[in-house]
Amino acid sequence: MIDINVLYKSPFAKELVEDSTSYARKALKMKVPKGQKLPTTERGEYIHQVLDSFSELQSIVENLDMAEIFLKSYPVSKAWKDKYDQNHYVVYHYEMWILNAIRLYERLLILINSVYWLGIDHREISFKIVDANTSLRGTDTLKVLHKVHAALSQLQGTKNSVFHRYIYTDDEIGEISRYNFLARNSNDELKQKFSLAARIKMRYMYLPKKRKEIASNNMELLKAVDAILRTFDSQYKSHRDALKDE
C-alpha cells in the first residue's frame, strides 16, 4: 500500500502546509459579504496556486493506491454475476492504474509550472514545453525531471497501446477472458470446467503478478514524486518571499 505521508516529508511540502494553514486561519476570521470573494495578495495567490497543484497530485497518488486495494477485492453482487466476469473488473482497474500513473507525471509537470511560476497554460503542459523553459535551466528540478521522464517512458508506451486498442489486453488475460466467455455460453459440465479454469488462472497465476507489478511501480512512482518535491524548497521560498503580502 502507498504511504501518502511521503508526500509531506519534504521541506517544501512542510513549508506549503504551514503557509496554507496560516492563510486558511486568516480566511476563517474574515467576514466577507455574500457574493464577494476573499481579498487576496500576490503572495497568497501564489501559495493558493501551488497548493491547488499539490492537492491534484495527492488525489492522483490516492487513485494509484486505490488500484492496489481494488485488485485485492472483487465484487460478487448479483449485478456483476449476471453481466460481467472478474477479467472485466481486473482490466478496468488496471487500465485506470495506467492512466493515473501517466496523470501523476502530468500533475508533476503542472506542479513544477506552479512552483516556478512559469505561466504555461495547464492545458498545454508537456515535458518538451517545460524542459524548454529557460527558468528551469541548471536547476536540480530539471535534472531530476529528466530521470523521471526516462523512467516513465515504458508506461507511456503501455498507455498508448491501450488508447490504440481501446482496451488493455495481454495473452494471459485474453485466455482467461475466453474461458469466461465459453463458460457463459456453455451448459452444465463444460460450463463448470471453463469457469474453474478461468478462476484458477486468474487467482493463482495472473492476479498475484499484477498486484506485485502495481505495488512495485507505485513505490517507484512515489519515489519519483518525492525526488521532485525535494528540489522545490529554495525556489518556493524565494519566489514566495519576493511577492507582496498586502
Beta strands, then each sheet from edge to edge (+ up, - down):
end
